Amino acid sequence: MKVTIEIDCTPEEARAFMGMPDVRPLQEEIMADMRKRMLEATKAFEPEQVLKTWMGASGESMEQMMKFWGQMAGAQRKEQG
């Protein structure tokens, strides 16, 4: 014997029926806090400082990176040739 029961209800109704808490207010509060923090972080964003952090204070890091990619391209040409 096989019995099938179909229940048509909204997620809110199912949550209440199963005794689960409504976490929507908590989610909204967390999202608002995250939004506020992200907006504050973008105000303090300075592209020049980010590049200095990534590339170092001098141009040496950039030169080293260009040399590295040049060597990689040269090695690939040797393999193909």
Secondary structure, 3 states (H helix, E strand, C coil): CCCCCCCCCCHHHHHHHHCCCCCHHHHHHHHHHHHHHHHHHHHCCCHHHHHHHHHCCCCHHHHHHHHHHHHHHHHHHHHHC
